């Protein structure tokens, strides 16, 4: 699973190259997608080629490097996150058969839910990166989960969130089970990212995910 070590790069320079910008030394998702930076050598990132592609004070997530920020850039947040991989057989049943695929008409509702619950970097076009499903109460989107990074047979489950008014009912877990079945039916290896201090990590472990790697995650921006 070497690609998972640097999945940001293998996604942005691979299957999502047409939805990213940059060179063979650094890439970013195009505007509108999840704000992420990627480097082939993540321990020694070269930011030079990103300067004309990133606006001052535009904030990005990056993975796997520490030390001082390069000249003209600043680190706004630093923490760690776990990459977790699925380690059980395919779930026996789709626990969210009523979930609806999210499409263009759901973009604003998906972004609103992501901004409220903060499941990780999310943009207006993030739901174009893979399959996204939502649970609704009437016309109101109350929970969603979908797919983001992808390289080789690795497929990330991401954007997992539930409106605070509906938490504690297992809605996100049901949606994840749906995605797990769909990915495994395609022969893919499901994985996810979770912040080290996020209580959801224990839920993911109980579901059947196991820790693969803990890495540094930073939010960076160009200095004004």
Phi and psi restraints in degrees (value plus and minus 20) as a CYANA .aco file:
   2 UNK   PHI     -76.8   -36.8
   2 UNK   PSI     -52.3   -12.3
   3 UNK   PHI     -81.8   -41.8
   3 UNK   PSI     -49.6    -9.6
   4 UNK   PHI     -88.7   -48.7
   4 UNK   PSI     -47.7    -7.7
   5 UNK   PHI     -76.7   -36.7
   5 UNK   PSI     -57.2   -17.2
   6 UNK   PHI    -152.5  -112.5
   6 UNK   PSI      37.9    77.9
   7 UNK   PHI     -88.1   -48.1
   7 UNK   PSI     -47.7    -7.7
   8 UNK   PHI     -76.6   -36.6
   8 UNK   PSI     -70.5   -30.5
   9 UNK   PHI     -87.7   -47.7
   9 UNK   PSI     -67.2   -27.2
  10 UNK   PHI     -84.3   -44.3
  10 UNK   PSI     -44.0    -4.0
  11 UNK   PHI    -100.9   -60.9
  11 UNK   PSI     -70.7   -30.7
  12 UNK   PHI     -91.8   -51.8
  12 UNK   PSI     -49.2    -9.2
  13 UNK   PHI    -114.4   -74.4
  13 UNK   PSI     -24.2    15.8
  14 UNK   PHI    -133.6   -93.6
  14 UNK   PSI    -130.9   -90.9
  15 UNK   PHI     -78.3   -38.3
  15 UNK   PSI     -46.9    -6.9
  16 UNK   PHI    -126.8   -86.8
  16 UNK   PSI       1.4    41.4
  17 UNK   PHI     -78.4   -38.4
  17 UNK   PSI     -53.8   -13.8
  18 UNK   PHI     -94.0   -54.0
  18 UNK   PSI     -33.0     7.0
  19 UNK   PHI    -131.2   -91.2
  19 UNK   PSI      -1.5    38.5
  20 UNK   PHI    -154.7  -114.7
  20 UNK   PSI     149.2   189.2
  21 UNK   PHI    -150.5  -110.5
  21 UNK   PSI     130.1   170.1
  22 UNK   PHI     120.1   160.1
  22 UNK   PSI    -175.5  -135.5
  23 UNK   PHI    -153.0  -113.0
  23 UNK   PSI    -189.5  -149.5
  24 UNK   PHI     -97.8   -57.8
  24 UNK   PSI     -16.3    23.7
  25 UNK   PHI    -131.0   -91.0
  25 UNK   PSI     -39.3     0.7
  26 UNK   PHI    -188.9  -148.9
  26 UNK   PSI     124.5   164.5
  27 UNK   PHI    -161.9  -121.9
  27 UNK   PSI     138.4   178.4
  28 UNK   PHI    -155.0  -115.0
  28 UNK   PSI     131.7   171.7
  29 UNK   PHI     -83.0   -43.0
  29 UNK   PSI     124.3   164.3
  30 UNK   PHI     -80.7   -40.7
  30 UNK   PSI     136.3   176.3
  31 UNK   PHI     -78.0   -38.0
  31 UNK   PSI     119.0   159.0
  32 UNK   PHI      83.7   123.7
  32 UNK   PSI     -46.1    -6.1
  33 UNK   PHI    -110.7   -70.7
  33 UNK   PSI    -195.3  -155.3
  34 UNK   PHI     -81.0   -41.0
  34 UNK   PSI     111.6   151.6
  35 UNK   PHI     -95.6   -55.6
  35 UNK   PSI      72.7   112.7
  36 UNK   PHI    -152.7  -112.7
  36 UNK   PSI     126.6   166.6
  37 UNK   PHI    -133.1   -93.1
  37 UNK   PSI     130.2   170.2
  38 UNK   PHI    -162.6  -122.6
  38 UNK   PSI     126.5   166.5
  39 UNK   PHI    -159.1  -119.1
  39 UNK   PSI     122.0   162.0
  40 UNK   PHI     -85.6   -45.6
  40 UNK   PSI     -54.5   -14.5
  41 UNK   PHI    -130.3   -90.3
  41 UNK   PSI      68.6   108.6
  42 UNK   PHI     -89.9   -49.9
  42 UNK   PSI     -40.8    -0.8
  43 UNK   PHI     -95.5   -55.5
  43 UNK   PSI     -42.2    -2.2
  44 UNK   PHI    -154.1  -114.1
  44 UNK   PSI      49.9    89.9
  45 UNK   PHI     -88.9   -48.9
  45 UNK   PSI     120.9   160.9
  46 UNK   PHI    -129.0   -89.0
  46 UNK   PSI      88.3   128.3
  47 UNK   PHI    -106.9   -66.9
  47 UNK   PSI     -24.0    16.0
  48 UNK   PHI     -74.2   -34.2
  48 UNK   PSI     -68.5   -28.5
  49 UNK   PHI     -93.3   -53.3
  49 UNK   PSI     -29.9    10.1
  50 UNK   PHI    -107.1   -67.1
  50 UNK   PSI     -37.4     2.6
  51 UNK   PHI     -74.5   -34.5
  51 UNK   PSI     -68.5   -28.5
  52 UNK   PHI     -94.0   -54.0
  52 UNK   PSI     -27.1    12.9
  53 UNK   PHI    -122.8   -82.8
  53 UNK   PSI     -27.9    12.1
  54 UNK   PHI    -144.9  -104.9
  54 UNK   PSI     108.2   148.2
  55 UNK   PHI     -95.2   -55.2
  55 UNK   PSI     129.6   169.6
  56 UNK   PHI     -75.6   -35.6
  56 UNK   PSI     114.7   154.7
  57 UNK   PHI      51.0    91.0
  57 UNK   PSI     -14.9    25.1
  58 UNK   PHI     -90.9   -50.9
  58 UNK   PSI     110.8   150.8
  59 UNK   PHI    -121.8   -81.8
  59 UNK   PSI     116.8   156.8
  60 UNK   PHI    -154.3  -114.3
  60 UNK   PSI     130.9   170.9
  61 UNK   PHI    -112.5   -72.5
  61 UNK   PSI     120.8   160.8
  62 UNK   PHI    -160.7  -120.7
  62 UNK   PSI     139.2   179.2
  63 UNK   PHI    -150.8  -110.8
  63 UNK   PSI     117.2   157.2
  64 UNK   PHI      70.0   110.0
  64 UNK   PSI      -6.9    33.1
  65 UNK   PHI    -155.0  -115.0
  65 UNK   PSI     134.9   174.9
  66 UNK   PHI    -157.6  -117.6
  66 UNK   PSI    -193.5  -153.5
  67 UNK   PHI      71.8   111.8
  67 UNK   PSI    -193.3  -153.3
  68 UNK   PHI     -88.9   -48.9
  68 UNK   PSI     127.4   167.4
  69 UNK   PHI     -91.7   -51.7
  69 UNK   PSI     128.0   168.0
  70 UNK   PHI     -86.8   -46.8
  70 UNK   PSI     141.5   181.5
  71 UNK   PHI     -76.8   -36.8
  71 UNK   PSI     114.6   154.6
  72 UNK   PHI      68.9   108.9
  72 UNK   PSI     -19.5    20.5
  73 UNK   PHI    -149.3  -109.3
  73 UNK   PSI     139.9   179.9
  74 UNK   PHI    -161.0  -121.0
  74 UNK   PSI     130.3   170.3
  75 UNK   PHI    -114.5   -74.5
  75 UNK   PSI      98.2   138.2
  76 UNK   PHI    -114.0   -74.0
  76 UNK   PSI     -45.8    -5.8
  77 UNK   PHI    -173.9  -133.9
  77 UNK   PSI     121.8   161.8
  78 UNK   PHI    -156.5  -116.5
  78 UNK   PSI     113.9   153.9
  79 UNK   PHI    -172.3  -132.3
  79 UNK   PSI    -182.9  -142.9
  80 UNK   PHI    -151.4  -111.4
  80 UNK   PSI     137.6   177.6
  81 UNK   PHI    -160.8  -120.8
  81 UNK   PSI     139.0   179.0
  82 UNK   PHI    -124.7   -84.7
  82 UNK   PSI     116.8   156.8
  83 UNK   PHI    -110.1   -70.1
  83 UNK   PSI     105.1   145.1
  84 UNK   PHI    -141.2  -101.2
  84 UNK   PSI     120.6   160.6
  85 UNK   PHI    -138.6   -98.6
  85 UNK   PSI     129.5   169.5
  86 UNK   PHI     -89.8   -49.8
  86 UNK   PSI     115.6   155.6
  87 UNK   PHI    -154.0  -114.0
  87 UNK   PSI      11.2    51.2
  88 UNK   PHI    -157.2  -117.2
  88 UNK   PSI     148.1   188.1
  89 UNK   PHI     -84.0   -44.0
  89 UNK   PSI     149.7   189.7
  90 UNK   PHI     -78.5   -38.5
  90 UNK   PSI     113.2   153.2
  91 UNK   PHI     -73.4   -33.4
  91 UNK   PSI     123.8   163.8
  92 UNK   PHI     -89.1   -49.1
  92 UNK   PSI     -51.8   -11.8
  93 UNK   PHI    -160.3  -120.3
  93 UNK   PSI     131.9   171.9
  94 UNK   PHI     -95.9   -55.9
  94 UNK   PSI      92.8   132.8
  95 UNK   PHI    -107.5   -67.5
  95 UNK   PSI     -20.4    19.6
  96 UNK   PHI    -154.7  -114.7
  96 UNK   PSI      39.3    79.3
  97 UNK   PHI     -84.5   -44.5
  97 UNK   PSI     -41.0    -1.0
  98 UNK   PHI    -105.0   -65.0
  98 UNK   PSI     -27.1    12.9
  99 UNK   PHI     -83.4   -43.4
  99 UNK   PSI     123.7   163.7
 100 UNK   PHI    -125.6   -85.6
 100 UNK   PSI     122.1   162.1
 101 UNK   PHI     -83.8   -43.8
 101 UNK   PSI     117.4   157.4
 102 UNK   PHI    -110.6   -70.6
 102 UNK   PSI     114.2   154.2
 103 UNK   PHI    -153.7  -113.7
 103 UNK   PSI    -184.1  -144.1
 104 UNK   PHI     -73.6   -33.6
 104 UNK   PSI     -56.4   -16.4
 105 UNK   PHI     -93.2   -53.2
 105 UNK   PSI     -29.9    10.1
 106 UNK   PHI    -122.8   -82.8
 106 UNK   PSI     -17.6    22.4
 107 UNK   PHI     -78.0   -38.0
 107 UNK   PSI     -69.2   -29.2
 108 UNK   PHI     -84.2   -44.2
 108 UNK   PSI     -60.8   -20.8
 109 UNK   PHI     -86.6   -46.6
 109 UNK   PSI     -59.4   -19.4
 110 UNK   PHI     -85.0   -45.0
 110 UNK   PSI     -63.1   -23.1
 111 UNK   PHI     -85.7   -45.7
 111 UNK   PSI     -60.3   -20.3
 112 UNK   PHI     -81.2   -41.2
 112 UNK   PSI     -63.2   -23.2
 113 UNK   PHI     -87.0   -47.0
 113 UNK   PSI     -58.9   -18.9
 114 UNK   PHI     -86.6   -46.6
 114 UNK   PSI     -60.9   -20.9
 115 UNK   PHI     -85.5   -45.5
 115 UNK   PSI     -52.8   -12.8
 116 UNK   PHI     -92.9   -52.9
 116 UNK   PSI     -61.1   -21.1
 117 UNK   PHI    -123.4   -83.4
 117 UNK   PSI     -36.2     3.8
 118 UNK   PHI      36.1    76.1
 118 UNK   PSI      42.2    82.2
 119 UNK   PHI     -98.3   -58.3
 119 UNK   PSI     -22.3    17.7
 120 UNK   PHI     113.1   153.1
 120 UNK   PSI    -198.6  -158.6
 121 UNK   PHI     -78.6   -38.6
 121 UNK   PSI     107.3   147.3
 122 UNK   PHI    -168.3  -128.3
 122 UNK   PSI     118.5   158.5
 123 UNK   PHI    -153.0  -113.0
 123 UNK   PSI     155.6   195.6
 124 UNK   PHI     -76.9   -36.9
 124 UNK   PSI     -53.5   -13.5
 125 UNK   PHI    -122.0   -82.0
 125 UNK   PSI     -13.7    26.3
 126 UNK   PHI     -77.1   -37.1
 126 UNK   PSI     -55.1   -15.1
 127 UNK   PHI     -89.5   -49.5
 127 UNK   PSI     -26.7    13.3
 128 UNK   PHI     -99.9   -59.9
 128 UNK   PSI     -31.8     8.2
 129 UNK   PHI     -98.0   -58.0
 129 UNK   PSI     -32.6     7.4
 130 UNK   PHI    -196.0  -156.0
 130 UNK   PSI    -183.8  -143.8
 131 UNK   PHI    -100.7   -60.7
 131 UNK   PSI     111.6   151.6
 132 UNK   PHI    -144.2  -104.2
 132 UNK   PSI     119.4   159.4
 133 UNK   PHI    -148.5  -108.5
 133 UNK   PSI     127.3   167.3
 134 UNK   PHI    -153.2  -113.2
 134 UNK   PSI     133.5   173.5
 135 UNK   PHI    -128.2   -88.2
 135 UNK   PSI     120.3   160.3
 136 UNK   PHI    -145.5  -105.5
 136 UNK   PSI     129.6   169.6
 137 UNK   PHI    -133.7   -93.7
 137 UNK   PSI      83.5   123.5
 138 UNK   PHI      45.0    85.0
 138 UNK   PSI    -143.6  -103.6
 139 UNK   PHI    -114.6   -74.6
 139 UNK   PSI     -19.7    20.3
 140 UNK   PHI    -109.8   -69.8
 140 UNK   PSI     104.5   144.5
 141 UNK   PHI     -95.8   -55.8
 141 UNK   PSI      99.4   139.4
 142 UNK   PHI    -132.7   -92.7
 142 UNK   PSI     -35.4     4.6
 143 UNK   PHI    -180.1  -140.1
 143 UNK   PSI     129.3   169.3
 144 UNK   PHI    -172.5  -132.5
 144 UNK   PSI     141.9   181.9
 145 UNK   PHI    -180.4  -140.4
 145 UNK   PSI     129.4   169.4
 146 UNK   PHI    -180.1  -140.1
 146 UNK   PSI    -178.8  -138.8
 147 UNK   PHI    -143.5  -103.5
 147 UNK   PSI     123.4   163.4
 148 UNK   PHI    -149.7  -109.7
 148 UNK   PSI    -114.4   -74.4
 149 UNK   PHI     -87.5   -47.5
 149 UNK   PSI     129.5   169.5
 150 UNK   PHI    -177.7  -137.7
 150 UNK   PSI     110.5   150.5
 151 UNK   PHI    -176.6  -136.6
 151 UNK   PSI     113.9   153.9
 152 UNK   PHI      37.3    77.3
 152 UNK   PSI    -148.2  -108.2
 153 UNK   PHI    -116.1   -76.1
 153 UNK   PSI     -14.0    26.0
 154 UNK   PHI    -105.3   -65.3
 154 UNK   PSI     113.8   153.8
 155 UNK   PHI    -159.1  -119.1
 155 UNK   PSI     102.9   142.9
 156 UNK   PHI    -105.3   -65.3
 156 UNK   PSI     114.8   154.8
 157 UNK   PHI    -111.5   -71.5
 157 UNK   PSI     107.1   147.1
 158 UNK   PHI    -169.7  -129.7
 158 UNK   PSI     155.4   195.4
 159 UNK   PHI      42.4    82.4
 159 UNK   PSI       8.0    48.0
 160 UNK   PHI    -100.0   -60.0
 160 UNK   PSI      96.0   136.0
 161 UNK   PHI    -180.0  -140.0
 161 UNK   PSI     135.7   175.7
 162 UNK   PHI    -154.6  -114.6
 162 UNK   PSI     116.6   156.6
 163 UNK   PHI     -77.5   -37.5
 163 UNK   PSI     118.9   158.9
 164 UNK   PHI     -72.9   -32.9
 164 UNK   PSI     -51.1   -11.1
 165 UNK   PHI     -89.2   -49.2
 165 UNK   PSI     -33.2     6.8
 166 UNK   PHI    -145.2  -105.2
 166 UNK   PSI      -7.9    32.1
 167 UNK   PHI     -92.7   -52.7
 167 UNK   PSI     137.9   177.9
 168 UNK   PHI      67.5   107.5
 168 UNK   PSI     -13.0    27.0
 169 UNK   PHI    -129.2   -89.2
 169 UNK   PSI     -17.1    22.9
 170 UNK   PHI      57.1    97.1
 170 UNK   PSI      -2.3    37.7
 171 UNK   PHI     -85.5   -45.5
 171 UNK   PSI     -65.2   -25.2
 172 UNK   PHI     -84.7   -44.7
 172 UNK   PSI     -61.2   -21.2
 173 UNK   PHI     -81.4   -41.4
 173 UNK   PSI     -61.1   -21.1
 174 UNK   PHI     -82.7   -42.7
 174 UNK   PSI     -61.9   -21.9
 175 UNK   PHI     -85.5   -45.5
 175 UNK   PSI     -58.6   -18.6
 176 UNK   PHI     -83.6   -43.6
 176 UNK   PSI     -59.0   -19.0
 177 UNK   PHI     -81.2   -41.2
 177 UNK   PSI     -59.9   -19.9
 178 UNK   PHI     -79.7   -39.7
 178 UNK   PSI     -67.0   -27.0
 179 UNK   PHI     -86.1   -46.1
 179 UNK   PSI     -60.3   -20.3
 180 UNK   PHI     -77.1   -37.1
 180 UNK   PSI     -65.4   -25.4
 181 UNK   PHI     -83.7   -43.7
 181 UNK   PSI     -62.5   -22.5
 182 UNK   PHI     -87.4   -47.4
 182 UNK   PSI     -61.9   -21.9
 183 UNK   PHI     -87.6   -47.6
 183 UNK   PSI     -63.9   -23.9
 184 UNK   PHI     -88.7   -48.7
 184 UNK   PSI     -51.0   -11.0
 185 UNK   PHI     -85.1   -45.1
 185 UNK   PSI     -45.9    -5.9
 186 UNK   PHI    -107.4   -67.4
 186 UNK   PSI     -18.9    21.1
 187 UNK   PHI      59.8    99.8
 187 UNK   PSI       0.8    40.8
 188 UNK   PHI    -116.9   -76.9
 188 UNK   PSI     141.4   181.4
 189 UNK   PHI    -123.2   -83.2
 189 UNK   PSI      88.0   128.0
 190 UNK   PHI     -91.1   -51.1
 190 UNK   PSI     121.8   161.8
 191 UNK   PHI    -167.3  -127.3
 191 UNK   PSI     151.1   191.1
 192 UNK   PHI    -173.0  -133.0
 192 UNK   PSI     145.2   185.2
 193 UNK   PHI    -130.7   -90.7
 193 UNK   PSI     122.7   162.7
 194 UNK   PHI    -167.7  -127.7
 194 UNK   PSI     115.1   155.1
 195 UNK   PHI     -80.7   -40.7
 195 UNK   PSI     123.1   163.1
 196 UNK   PHI     -78.2   -38.2
 196 UNK   PSI     -53.8   -13.8
 197 UNK   PHI    -113.8   -73.8
 197 UNK   PSI     -12.9    27.1
 198 UNK   PHI     -99.0   -59.0
 198 UNK   PSI     102.9   142.9
 199 UNK   PHI     -78.5   -38.5
 199 UNK   PSI     -41.3    -1.3
 200 UNK   PHI     -83.4   -43.4
 200 UNK   PSI     -40.2    -0.2
 201 UNK   PHI     -78.5   -38.5
 201 UNK   PSI     -58.7   -18.7
 202 UNK   PHI     -85.9   -45.9
 202 UNK   PSI     -58.0   -18.0
 203 UNK   PHI     -82.8   -42.8
 203 UNK   PSI     -65.3   -25.3
 204 UNK   PHI     -82.0   -42.0
 204 UNK   PSI     -58.3   -18.3
 205 UNK   PHI     -85.0   -45.0
 205 UNK   PSI     -61.0   -21.0
 206 UNK   PHI     -86.1   -46.1
 206 UNK   PSI     -53.7   -13.7
 207 UNK   PHI     -86.3   -46.3
 207 UNK   PSI     -55.3   -15.3
 208 UNK   PHI     117.7   157.7
 208 UNK   PSI     -12.9    27.1
 209 UNK   PHI    -105.4   -65.4
 209 UNK   PSI     127.1   167.1
 210 UNK   PHI    -145.2  -105.2
 210 UNK   PSI     131.3   171.3
 211 UNK   PHI     -84.3   -44.3
 211 UNK   PSI     114.3   154.3
 212 UNK   PHI    -130.2   -90.2
 212 UNK   PSI     -65.0   -25.0
 213 UNK   PHI    -179.3  -139.3
 213 UNK   PSI     116.9   156.9
 214 UNK   PHI    -122.2   -82.2
 214 UNK   PSI     110.1   150.1
 215 UNK   PHI    -156.8  -116.8
 215 UNK   PSI     139.9   179.9
 216 UNK   PHI     -91.3   -51.3
 216 UNK   PSI     116.3   156.3
 217 UNK   PHI    -146.2  -106.2
 217 UNK   PSI     115.9   155.9
 218 UNK   PHI    -151.0  -111.0
 218 UNK   PSI     131.2   171.2
 219 UNK   PHI    -125.3   -85.3
 219 UNK   PSI     103.9   143.9
 220 UNK   PHI    -146.4  -106.4
 220 UNK   PSI     139.7   179.7
 221 UNK   PHI    -170.8  -130.8
 221 UNK   PSI     137.5   177.5
 222 UNK   PHI     -92.3   -52.3
 222 UNK   PSI     117.6   157.6
 223 UNK   PHI     -86.6   -46.6
 223 UNK   PSI     124.7   164.7
